[in-house]
Amino acid sequence: MLPIAVWLLNEDPVVQANAKESLNFHINLYVYAIAFALLIFLLIGIPLLFILAIASFVMPIIAIMEVYRNPQRPYYYPFIIRLL
């Protein structure tokens, strides 16, 4: 995964923080997808997976725009569990 390489190879603390946050976001997406897939049997998982698919497309675009607007400050994704 690209965020891991950027996080480990870059020396800029802001770039490292953004890569670490991106990695956390992607890990959370996988965890949420597994949990929502299990909820398909209760018929609530299908709309949740649809919302997750939209969020996985929109949230990185918002992150890119925020980092472009203020490159000296790391961007933190909302609604994620920071594992790293």
C-alpha positions, 0 to 999 in steps of 0.5 A: 500500500502506498501510504505505508511506503510514504509513511516510512520513507518520507521525513517530513512530519506533515507528510508522515502524519497524512500518510498515517491518517490515510492508512488508518482510514483505509484500515477502517474502511476494511473493518466497516465493510466486513461489519456491514457485510455481516449485517446484510442478513438483517437487511441493513447492511446493503444501504450501509455498504452503499454509504460506505462506498460513497464515503470511500470515494468522497472522503479522500477527495475532501482530504486532498482539497484540505491538504492542498488548501493548508499544506502545513497542517495534517488532515484528520479524517472524521469518524475513524478509529485511529489504530496507528 
